[in-house]
Amino acid sequence: MTGKPSTSPKPGRRASRTTGPAAPGSLHDAIDVDALLADRGTEIIVCCGSGGVGKTTTSAALALRAAEQGRQVCVLTIDPARRLAQSMGLTELDNIPRIVEGVSDTNGGRLDAMMLDMKRTFDEVVEAHSTPEKAEQILANPFYQALSSSFAGTQEYMAMEKLGQLHEESVENNPRWDLIVVDTPPSRSALDFLDAPERLSSMLDGRFMRLMVAPARGPARLLTAGFGLVTNALNKVLGAQFLTDLQAFVAALDTLFGGFRQRAEATYSLLQADGTAFVVVAAPEIDAMREAAYFVERLSAEKMPLAGLVVNRMHPEDIESITAADAESAGHKLASGDAEERATSELLAVHAERARLSKREARVAQRFSAAHPRVPTVAVRALAGDVHDLDGLRRIGDLLAGRQEAAG
Amino acid sequence: MANATPLHVVTGKGGTGKTTVAAALATALADAGRRVLLCEVEGRQGLAQLFDVPPLPYEERKVAVGLGGGEVYALAIDPEAALLEYLQMYYRLGRAGKALDRFGIIDFATTIAPGVRDVLLTGKVYEAARRGSATKKGGTGFTYDAIVMDAPPTGRIARFLNVNEEVAGLARVGPVRRQADSIMAMMRSKTTQVHLVTVLEEMPVQETIDGIAELRATNLSVGHVIVNLVQAALLSDDTRDAITSGTLGTKQVGAALTSVALDADAAPALLDQGRAHLERMALQDAERESLAESDRRIVELPYMSDAIDQGALFELAGLLRADMLGGAAS
């Protein structure tokens, strides 16, 4: 195990952290993960990327490393693997951050972890922003129930809502955490959560919604001829009951709208703030890197602060002296030899496959860096087994910080 | 329900290669004279990339010839276009359709209103599947012999396929209710099968097992579990034993390397790679065993070291046809 990081936290401008030492053989700068974690100015880290690239593991590893370096950390996970969740004490989906046992506190840090319960989060928002009677009415509406529990998109809204809540809790007079690490939901597009606050706002401001609430009042009256046509069409298509329920739902939510929109906008600007760092996570495969590229471009278009790209599960070249082709031709010669030669021939076959994979992955990563030369990147080598305990997370943390271990 | 077109829904955790498998399955099903529709619903244009064609419009396009000489058509279902088409087809809402657009309702329905998107996506697949039996109402296309859907990931699949039940709960009467009921009837009929793509790693396997339980609980039929990216064992049992017992060490491997003029210093690293390979194989075996308990028909597809192109797609299709379709298209 490597010792304490020797890089001292850089005081002052956070921008300086993106100019960490470049990894040997790398074309571009590496993310200086330890500087990022040590910088007290970093209050939120958002890990995003397409599904199956190790987002949850990366967020948990970053959170654990920060805690063991002395930060007060809360990690919000969306959908952790069962054994990893258990190892972090996440046995219940109850929206309450709980301390993770087994985290070293020698540097005065701590780690809390929670799993997102989207329905409960939504219910809490409703309850916090309306009278008990009204809340009850909303919670019982079939549209609300569908919206809050089963439809796609809600998870993204609620992940961002929860982040806002946790951040609020952390900055209020008695700071509980000084760093929040968020994992993002495995959505259709990895970007859905960025759009969530915006979409919510546009839904609330939508003409349709306003018409639903007050179909025949004020200037809307001018539109009622058209709107009558619309409601007729909707009634025809959906049945009258549908519209009545929807109208009741919209009317009931109406009082929440201001609060909702404010929160959505607050969360959005929180994401843009200096204290936030986005970490895009990818695997060295064409699809995942394409998503990552899209993500990086989108974040920069939205002026979201990007810390860099993590490429998980890389298989770096271990034995540079033997190429795949050499291994194969030598393996062929050895295949008809004695037991030891045959075994060596098999080992060479393993190496040839591995060398080809390394080449391919390097090519995929290179293509990304050619297109995005200014994005700091860190490659995390693949571990042979799954990560399902704190020690595994510590190993990933070491790798993220550029402390490569011996081949494993 | 006469002559219902078989629907193969392909789901899987992100990163398991579900789009590739869906495409390979469509290629396998496209036997001589047969026509297969391959739909994508997530707006990622993954099929266009896979078949190396320009981005697909909301239109059925021939993208490939199948394994048996049949045709594979691809369609990227766009919820907005599907909604307008739907309103036009069933309600002839020419003017009102435009009014809906003007009031932002099309936008509301397809991007904001939760669930409607999924209703439209499944609705379009339903439309394509029912062309055989229903009279064609201004529909675009053919009658297909099979439909393959590159569906949302395992974590969302049951919710996605059951979205019409949610709708049926909200719209208690009217044509939408009737439509929702018929879509659910199709999804739960014997002609629809949900295949789950996984890889032999802890989380995808766990998600697959959970997904199977979830699908069964909602009366959807689970077809095959397709294990993708399986790595072949490259070390024999003898070699494994020799490495673990230590009889095969740096000295022996180094000598063998020297005999073929390779760098003997590479021996320790080669042995390390061998041990890592053994560890991966052991992990694969353990996950394979967990999957076997799920009591599903399991098909394995090999890891391919090159990028997936048409040739690779044919190879995968051949394996699927042999193991999954019993040698013939169904």
HADDOCK unambig.tbl for C-alpha pairs under 7 A between the chains (distance, minus, plus):
assign (segid A and resid 51 and name CA) (segid B and resid 14 and name CA) 4.44 0.50 0.50
assign (segid A and resid 51 and name CA) (segid B and resid 15 and name CA) 6.41 0.50 0.50
assign (segid A and resid 52 and name CA) (segid B and resid 13 and name CA) 6.80 0.50 0.50
assign (segid A and resid 52 and name CA) (segid B and resid 14 and name CA) 4.84 0.50 0.50
assign (segid A and resid 52 and name CA) (segid B and resid 15 and name CA) 5.03 0.50 0.50
assign (segid A and resid 81 and name CA) (segid B and resid 203 and name CA) 5.66 0.50 0.50
assign (segid A and resid 142 and name CA) (segid B and resid 170 and name CA) 6.72 0.50 0.50
assign (segid A and resid 147 and name CA) (segid B and resid 114 and name CA) 6.20 0.50 0.50
assign (segid A and resid 150 and name CA) (segid B and resid 159 and name CA) 6.76 0.50 0.50
assign (segid A and resid 151 and name CA) (segid B and resid 114 and name CA) 5.43 0.50 0.50
assign (segid A and resid 151 and name CA) (segid B and resid 115 and name CA) 5.16 0.50 0.50
assign (segid A and resid 152 and name CA) (segid B and resid 114 and name CA) 6.33 0.50 0.50
assign (segid A and resid 152 and name CA) (segid B and resid 115 and name CA) 6.39 0.50 0.50
assign (segid A and resid 153 and name CA) (segid B and resid 114 and name CA) 6.85 0.50 0.50
assign (segid A and resid 188 and name CA) (segid B and resid 42 and name CA) 6.29 0.50 0.50
assign (segid A and resid 199 and name CA) (segid B and resid 112 and name CA) 6.64 0.50 0.50
assign (segid A and resid 203 and name CA) (segid B and resid 112 and name CA) 6.44 0.50 0.50
assign (segid A and resid 207 and name CA) (segid B and resid 103 and name CA) 6.41 0.50 0.50
assign (segid A and resid 207 and name CA) (segid B and resid 104 and name CA) 6.84 0.50 0.50
assign (segid A and resid 208 and name CA) (segid B and resid 103 and name CA) 5.93 0.50 0.50
assign (segid A and resid 208 and name CA) (segid B and resid 104 and name CA) 6.28 0.50 0.50
assign (segid A and resid 208 and name CA) (segid B and resid 105 and name CA) 6.39 0.50 0.50
assign (segid A and resid 226 and name CA) (segid B and resid 99 and name CA) 6.73 0.50 0.50
assign (segid A and resid 229 and name CA) (segid B and resid 96 and name CA) 6.36 0.50 0.50
assign (segid A and resid 230 and name CA) (segid B and resid 96 and name CA) 6.31 0.50 0.50
assign (segid A and resid 230 and name CA) (segid B and resid 99 and name CA) 6.67 0.50 0.50
assign (segid A and resid 230 and name CA) (segid B and resid 100 and name CA) 6.19 0.50 0.50
assign (segid A and resid 233 and name CA) (segid B and resid 96 and name CA) 6.78 0.50 0.50
assign (segid A and resid 237 and name CA) (segid B and resid 174 and name CA) 6.57 0.50 0.50
assign (segid A and resid 237 and name CA) (segid B and resid 175 and name CA) 5.81 0.50 0.50
assign (segid A and resid 237 and name CA) (segid B and resid 176 and name CA) 5.80 0.50 0.50
assign (segid A and resid 238 and name CA) (segid B and resid 171 and name CA) 6.00 0.50 0.50
assign (segid A and resid 238 and name CA) (segid B and resid 174 and name CA) 5.76 0.50 0.50
assign (segid A and resid 238 and name CA) (segid B and resid 175 and name CA) 6.54 0.50 0.50
assign (segid A and resid 238 and name CA) (segid B and resid 176 and name CA) 5.22 0.50 0.50
assign (segid A and resid 239 and name CA) (segid B and resid 171 and name CA) 6.28 0.50 0.50
assign (segid A and resid 239 and name CA) (segid B and resid 173 and name CA) 5.42 0.50 0.50
assign (segid A and resid 239 and name CA) (segid B and resid 174 and name CA) 4.59 0.50 0.50
assign (segid A and resid 241 and name CA) (segid B and resid 171 and name CA) 6.59 0.50 0.50
assign (segid A and resid 241 and name CA) (segid B and resid 172 and name CA) 6.71 0.50 0.50
assign (segid A and resid 242 and name CA) (segid B and resid 170 and name CA) 6.01 0.50 0.50
assign (segid A and resid 242 and name CA) (segid B and resid 171 and name CA) 4.90 0.50 0.50
assign (segid A and resid 319 and name CA) (segid B and resid 266 and name CA) 6.51 0.50 0.50
assign (segid A and resid 319 and name CA) (segid B and resid 269 and name CA) 6.74 0.50 0.50
assign (segid A and resid 321 and name CA) (segid B and resid 263 and name CA) 6.94 0.50 0.50
assign (segid A and resid 330 and name CA) (segid B and resid 260 and name CA) 6.00 0.50 0.50
assign (segid A and resid 340 and name CA) (segid B and resid 248 and name CA) 6.97 0.50 0.50
assign (segid A and resid 340 and name CA) (segid B and resid 252 and name CA) 6.47 0.50 0.50
assign (segid A and resid 340 and name CA) (segid B and resid 253 and name CA) 6.97 0.50 0.50
assign (segid A and resid 341 and name CA) (segid B and resid 256 and name CA) 5.49 0.50 0.50
assign (segid A and resid 343 and name CA) (segid B and resid 239 and name CA) 5.35 0.50 0.50
assign (segid A and resid 344 and name CA) (segid B and resid 253 and name CA) 5.72 0.50 0.50
assign (segid A and resid 344 and name CA) (segid B and resid 256 and name CA) 6.66 0.50 0.50
assign (segid A and resid 346 and name CA) (segid B and resid 234 and name CA) 6.23 0.50 0.50
assign (segid A and resid 346 and name CA) (segid B and resid 235 and name CA) 5.65 0.50 0.50
assign (segid A and resid 347 and name CA) (segid B and resid 270 and name CA) 6.29 0.50 0.50
assign (segid A and resid 347 and name CA) (segid B and resid 274 and name CA) 5.88 0.50 0.50
assign (segid A and resid 349 and name CA) (segid B and resid 234 and name CA) 6.83 0.50 0.50
assign (segid A and resid 350 and name CA) (segid B and resid 234 and name CA) 6.28 0.50 0.50
assign (segid A and resid 350 and name CA) (segid B and resid 274 and name CA) 6.69 0.50 0.50
assign (segid A and resid 351 and name CA) (segid B and resid 270 and name CA) 6.82 0.50 0.50
assign (segid A and resid 351 and name CA) (segid B and resid 273 and name CA) 6.87 0.50 0.50
assign (segid A and resid 357 and name CA) (segid B and resid 305 and name CA) 6.66 0.50 0.50
assign (segid A and resid 384 and name CA) (segid B and resid 276 and name CA) 5.86 0.50 0.50
assign (segid A and resid 384 and name CA) (segid B and resid 279 and name CA) 6.49 0.50 0.50
assign (segid A and resid 384 and name CA) (segid B and resid 280 and name CA) 5.98 0.50 0.50
assign (segid A and resid 385 and name CA) (segid B and resid 280 and name CA) 6.89 0.50 0.50
assign (segid A and resid 386 and name CA) (segid B and resid 202 and name CA) 6.94 0.50 0.50
assign (segid A and resid 408 and name CA) (segid B and resid 272 and name CA) 6.64 0.50 0.50
assign (segid A and resid 408 and name CA) (segid B and resid 276 and name CA) 6.40 0.50 0.50
